[in-house]
Amino acid sequence: MNDISVALNNDQFTREKPRIHSRRFSKKTLDAIFIIVMLAYPVLQFVITWAFVNFGALSMAFNGSEYYDDFQFTLYNFEKIFTDLFSTVPDQANFLGLNPATIVLLNSLGYCLITIFISLPLSLLFSYFLRKNMLLANVFRAIFFLPNIIPIVALTFAFRMSYTTPFGYLADMFEAMGINSAKYPTSQMLVYLYCIWAGLGYNIILFSGAIGRIPKELFESAELDHAGYFKEFFHVVIPCIWPTIVTLVVVGMTNVLTLYMHPYLLTNYDRSSTYTIALSIFQTAGNDGAMPNELHQVTAYGLFFSVIWAPIILLVRHLMSKKYEGIGY
């Protein structure tokens, strides 16, 4: 009996003995390892392709040497920006008597204005009415989006031919009105017109998707309250898709510093009256015969306007985001 009771006690002790896990790392440690592994590649890419490149650009902006392998600290590159902006030497290619640096700045800022006050409102209106199940709505969406799937080289060539003699259908009209499409500001206005036309489709696709996500109950409620198109547009649609509007406004503001392809292709980049900040940098940096001091100057040029414009973009985004921050669905 004693042997049986001892055996039972040993068996009970064996069953009740807690298991000891042999796992080496805790869950928190494993989660940290996973996050580090997943972030390693993007962080490494950011350091190599952005940090190193921009550190080199930062040093070039303050370099006054005429040699590539030499560094001489100077603020002359930034002083030259102010000298060019406030120069009284007029640009003979325009009738406003503006110097080339001022024209470049006005051209670049113009892309922000036409995006926010012309292109986006038109896209928003078109998207709203297309959502109202109008006849051939999907056909119009395809027509609006067509410029975005055609190569930009072909599209700008076709657009340029419309106001270029002797083939353009607008050339005779400009000539009859005494307008020279190669002179400022007409040349830049044609570039703006192209940007509005070509940008509508992209914006309409995004706005249509955002409007399509609005719950139908909101529109039905507005209908029961006898709200017309005007009230429905401003009190239902705009508040609900406000984050999309803010995003497109921010993207439009970045064009001030980045857009160069459109004037480059539309005006053969040889008309200085259509230069932008990015095109001025591209024109100099892309020249094989550019001297080191010229590269240093355009680097300072880009850095100067980036430091000024980037905080403005962030401020606009912050202020706009507060408008309807409590609305969600």
C-alpha positions as CSV (number, residue, x, y, z in Angstrom):
1,M,0.0,0.0,0.0
2,N,2.8,2.3,0.9
3,D,4.4,1.7,-2.5
4,I,1.1,2.4,-4.3
5,S,0.5,5.7,-2.4
6,V,4.1,6.9,-3.1
7,A,3.6,6.1,-6.8
8,L,0.3,8.0,-6.8
9,N,1.9,11.0,-5.1
10,N,4.8,11.0,-7.5
11,D,2.3,10.8,-10.5
12,Q,0.3,13.7,-9.1
13,F,3.4,15.8,-8.5
14,T,4.5,15.1,-12.1
15,R,1.1,16.2,-13.5
16,E,0.9,19.4,-11.4
17,K,4.5,20.5,-12.2
18,P,4.3,23.8,-14.2
19,R,5.8,23.8,-17.7
20,I,8.9,25.8,-18.3
21,H,9.0,27.5,-21.7
22,S,12.3,27.6,-23.5
23,R,11.5,30.8,-25.5
24,R,14.5,33.0,-25.6
25,F,12.8,36.4,-26.4
26,S,9.8,38.1,-25.0
27,K,6.9,39.2,-27.3
28,K,8.0,42.8,-27.0
29,T,11.5,42.0,-28.1
30,L,10.2,40.0,-31.1
31,D,7.9,42.9,-32.1
32,A,10.9,45.3,-31.9
33,I,13.0,43.0,-34.1
34,F,10.2,42.7,-36.6
35,I,9.8,46.5,-36.8
36,I,13.6,47.0,-37.2
37,V,13.8,44.5,-40.0
38,M,10.9,46.0,-41.8
39,L,12.2,49.6,-41.5
40,A,15.8,48.8,-42.3
41,Y,15.4,49.0,-46.1
42,P,13.4,52.2,-46.4
43,V,15.6,53.9,-43.8
44,L,18.8,52.8,-45.6
45,Q,17.3,54.0,-48.9
46,F,16.4,57.3,-47.3
47,V,19.9,57.8,-46.0
48,I,21.7,56.9,-49.2
49,T,19.4,58.5,-51.8
50,W,18.2,61.5,-49.9
51,A,20.4,62.4,-46.9
52,F,23.7,62.0,-48.6
53,V,22.6,63.7,-51.8
54,N,21.1,66.7,-49.9
55,F,24.0,67.0,-47.6
56,G,26.2,67.3,-50.7
57,A,23.8,69.9,-52.1
58,L,23.8,71.8,-48.8
59,S,27.6,72.0,-48.9
60,M,27.5,73.1,-52.6
61,A,25.1,76.0,-51.8
62,F,27.8,77.5,-49.5
63,N,30.7,76.8,-51.7
64,G,32.4,79.7,-53.5
65,S,35.2,77.7,-55.1
66,E,35.6,77.5,-58.9
67,Y,36.8,73.9,-58.6
68,Y,34.9,70.7,-57.9
69,D,37.4,69.3,-55.3
70,D,37.7,72.4,-53.3
71,F,35.5,74.1,-50.7
72,Q,35.5,77.8,-49.8
73,F,32.7,78.9,-47.5
74,T,30.7,81.9,-48.9
75,L,27.3,83.5,-48.8
76,Y,27.7,85.0,-52.3
77,N,25.4,82.4,-53.9
78,F,22.5,83.6,-51.7
79,E,23.4,87.2,-52.1
80,K,23.2,86.8,-55.9
81,I,19.6,85.6,-55.6
82,F,18.6,88.9,-54.0
83,T,20.7,90.8,-56.5
84,D,18.9,89.1,-59.4
85,L,15.4,89.5,-57.9
86,F,15.8,93.2,-57.3
87,S,17.8,93.9,-60.5
88,T,16.5,96.8,-62.6
89,V,17.7,95.3,-65.9
90,P,14.5,94.6,-67.8
91,D,13.9,91.4,-69.8
92,Q,13.5,92.5,-73.5
93,A,11.3,89.5,-74.1
94,N,8.3,91.0,-72.2
95,F,6.5,94.2,-72.2
96,L,6.1,94.5,-68.4
97,G,9.7,95.5,-67.8
98,L,10.4,92.7,-65.4
99,N,13.8,91.2,-64.9
100,P,14.2,87.5,-65.7
101,A,14.5,86.4,-62.0
102,T,11.2,88.0,-61.1
103,I,9.5,86.4,-64.1
104,V,10.8,83.0,-63.0
105,L,9.4,83.6,-59.5
106,L,6.0,84.8,-60.8
107,N,5.8,81.9,-63.3
108,S,6.4,79.4,-60.5
109,L,3.9,80.9,-58.1
110,G,1.3,81.0,-60.8
111,Y,1.1,77.2,-60.8
112,C,0.0,77.3,-57.2
113,L,-2.7,79.9,-57.9
114,I,-4.2,78.2,-61.0
115,T,-4.2,74.8,-59.1
116,I,-6.0,76.1,-56.0
117,F,-8.3,78.7,-57.6
118,I,-9.0,77.3,-61.1
119,S,-8.1,73.6,-61.6
120,L,-9.3,72.2,-58.2
121,P,-12.7,74.1,-58.2
122,L,-13.4,73.0,-61.8
123,S,-12.5,69.4,-61.0
124,L,-14.6,69.4,-57.9
125,L,-17.7,70.8,-59.7
126,F,-17.3,68.4,-62.6
127,S,-16.9,65.5,-60.2
128,Y,-20.1,66.5,-58.3
129,F,-22.3,66.7,-61.3
130,L,-20.9,63.5,-62.8
131,R,-21.9,61.9,-59.5
132,K,-25.5,63.0,-60.1
133,N,-25.9,60.2,-62.7
134,M,-25.9,62.6,-65.6
135,L,-26.1,61.2,-69.2
136,L,-22.8,59.6,-70.4
137,A,-21.1,60.3,-67.0
138,N,-18.5,57.5,-67.5
139,V,-17.8,58.7,-71.0
140,F,-17.0,62.2,-69.7
141,R,-14.8,60.7,-67.0
142,A,-12.8,58.8,-69.7
143,I,-12.5,62.0,-71.8
144,F,-11.3,64.0,-68.8
145,F,-8.8,61.3,-67.9
146,L,-7.5,60.8,-71.4
147,P,-4.6,63.3,-71.2
148,N,-3.2,61.4,-68.2
149,I,-2.7,58.2,-70.2
150,I,-1.1,59.8,-73.3
151,P,2.7,60.4,-73.1
152,I,3.4,63.9,-72.1
153,V,5.7,64.4,-75.1
154,A,3.0,63.6,-77.6
155,L,0.4,65.6,-75.6
156,T,2.5,68.7,-75.4
157,F,3.5,68.5,-79.0
158,A,-0.2,68.3,-80.1
159,F,-1.1,71.2,-77.8
160,R,1.8,73.3,-79.0
161,M,0.8,72.8,-82.6
162,S,-2.5,74.5,-81.9
163,Y,-0.9,77.9,-81.5
164,T,2.2,77.5,-83.7
165,T,2.1,78.8,-87.2
166,P,1.3,77.8,-89.9
167,F,-0.6,74.7,-88.8
168,G,-2.2,75.8,-85.5
169,Y,-5.9,76.7,-85.5
170,L,-5.2,79.3,-82.7
171,A,-2.3,80.9,-84.6
172,D,-4.5,82.8,-87.0
173,M,-6.8,84.0,-84.2
174,F,-3.7,85.2,-82.2
175,E,-2.3,87.0,-85.2
176,A,-5.7,88.7,-85.9
177,M,-5.8,89.9,-82.3
178,G,-2.2,91.1,-82.4
179,I,-1.1,88.6,-79.8
180,N,2.4,87.0,-80.0
181,S,2.3,83.6,-78.4
182,A,6.1,83.7,-78.0
183,K,6.1,86.8,-75.8
184,Y,5.5,87.1,-72.1
185,P,2.9,86.8,-70.6
186,T,1.0,85.1,-73.4
187,S,3.6,82.3,-73.6
188,Q,3.2,81.5,-69.9
189,M,-0.6,81.7,-70.1
190,L,-0.6,79.0,-72.7
191,V,1.4,76.8,-70.4
192,Y,-1.0,77.5,-67.6
193,L,-3.9,76.6,-69.9
194,Y,-2.3,73.3,-70.7
195,C,-1.8,72.5,-67.0
196,I,-5.5,73.2,-66.2
197,W,-6.6,71.1,-69.1
198,A,-4.2,68.2,-68.5
199,G,-4.7,68.2,-64.7
200,L,-8.5,68.0,-64.7
201,G,-8.7,64.3,-65.3
202,Y,-6.4,63.3,-62.5
203,N,-8.2,65.5,-60.0
204,I,-11.7,64.3,-61.2
205,I,-10.7,60.7,-60.7
206,L,-9.6,61.4,-57.1
207,F,-12.6,63.6,-56.3
208,S,-15.0,61.1,-57.9
209,G,-13.6,58.3,-55.7
210,A,-13.9,60.5,-52.6
211,I,-17.5,61.5,-53.4
212,G,-18.4,57.9,-54.1
213,R,-17.4,57.0,-50.5
214,I,-19.9,59.4,-49.0
215,P,-22.8,57.4,-47.4
216,K,-26.0,57.7,-49.5
217,E,-27.9,58.4,-46.3
218,L,-26.3,61.8,-46.1
219,F,-27.6,62.7,-49.6
220,E,-31.0,61.3,-48.7
221,S,-31.1,63.3,-45.5
222,A,-30.3,66.5,-47.5
223,E,-33.0,65.6,-50.0
224,L,-35.6,65.2,-47.1
225,D,-34.5,68.7,-45.8
226,H,-35.2,70.1,-49.3
227,A,-31.5,71.1,-49.8
228,G,-30.7,72.0,-53.3
229,Y,-27.6,71.3,-55.3
230,F,-25.9,74.4,-53.8
231,K,-26.4,73.5,-50.2
232,E,-25.7,69.8,-50.8
233,F,-22.4,70.7,-52.5
234,F,-21.2,73.0,-49.7
235,H,-22.7,71.4,-46.6
236,V,-22.4,67.7,-47.5
237,V,-19.8,67.0,-50.2
238,I,-17.1,69.5,-49.4
239,P,-16.9,68.7,-45.6
240,C,-16.9,65.0,-46.3
241,I,-14.1,65.0,-48.9
242,W,-12.1,67.8,-47.2
243,P,-9.0,65.6,-46.6
244,T,-8.8,64.9,-50.3
245,I,-9.1,68.6,-51.1
246,V,-6.3,69.4,-48.6
247,T,-4.0,66.7,-50.1
248,L,-4.5,68.1,-53.7
249,V,-3.9,71.7,-52.5
250,V,-0.6,70.6,-50.9
251,V,0.4,68.7,-54.1
252,G,-0.5,71.8,-56.2
253,M,1.6,74.0,-53.9
254,T,4.6,71.7,-54.4
255,N,4.5,72.4,-58.2
256,V,6.0,75.8,-57.4
257,L,9.3,74.1,-56.7
258,T,9.1,71.0,-58.9
259,L,7.3,71.7,-62.2
260,Y,9.6,72.1,-65.2
261,M,8.5,69.5,-67.8
262,H,5.5,71.4,-69.1
263,P,7.3,74.7,-70.1
264,Y,10.3,72.7,-71.2
265,L,8.3,70.8,-73.8
266,L,5.7,73.4,-74.7
267,T,8.1,76.2,-75.4
268,N,11.2,74.2,-76.4
269,Y,12.8,75.6,-73.2
270,D,14.5,78.4,-75.3
271,R,12.0,81.1,-74.3
272,S,13.3,82.5,-71.0
273,S,9.9,84.0,-70.3
274,T,8.5,80.6,-69.3
275,Y,11.2,79.5,-67.0
276,T,10.3,78.2,-63.6
277,I,12.5,77.7,-60.5
278,A,12.9,74.0,-61.3
279,L,13.5,74.6,-65.0
280,S,16.2,77.2,-64.3
281,I,18.0,74.6,-62.1
282,F,17.4,71.9,-64.7
283,Q,18.7,74.1,-67.5
284,T,21.9,74.9,-65.7
285,A,22.6,71.5,-64.0
286,G,21.8,69.6,-67.2
287,N,24.4,71.5,-69.2
288,D,27.5,69.5,-69.7
289,G,29.6,72.6,-69.9
290,A,28.3,74.1,-66.6
291,M,31.1,75.5,-64.4
292,P,31.3,74.5,-60.7
293,N,30.3,78.0,-59.5
294,E,27.2,77.9,-61.7
295,L,26.2,74.6,-60.1
296,H,26.8,76.1,-56.7
297,Q,24.6,79.0,-57.5
298,V,21.6,76.9,-58.7
299,T,22.0,74.7,-55.6
300,A,21.7,77.7,-53.4
301,Y,18.8,78.9,-55.6
302,G,16.8,75.7,-54.9
303,L,17.7,75.6,-51.3
304,F,16.7,79.2,-50.7
305,F,13.2,78.8,-52.1
306,S,12.7,75.4,-50.5
307,V,13.5,76.8,-47.1
308,I,10.9,79.6,-47.7
309,W,8.2,77.6,-49.4
310,A,8.2,74.3,-47.4
311,P,7.1,75.9,-44.1
312,I,4.3,77.8,-46.0
313,I,3.0,74.5,-47.4
314,L,3.1,72.9,-43.9
315,L,1.3,75.9,-42.4
316,V,-1.4,75.9,-45.1
317,R,-1.9,72.2,-44.6
318,H,-2.2,72.6,-40.8
319,L,-4.7,75.5,-41.1
320,M,-6.8,73.7,-43.7
321,S,-6.9,70.4,-41.8
322,K,-8.5,72.2,-38.8
323,K,-11.5,73.3,-40.9
324,Y,-13.5,70.1,-40.8
325,E,-11.4,68.0,-38.5
326,G,-14.4,66.7,-36.5
327,I,-16.2,65.3,-39.4
328,G,-16.0,61.6,-40.2
329,Y,-18.0,58.8,-41.7
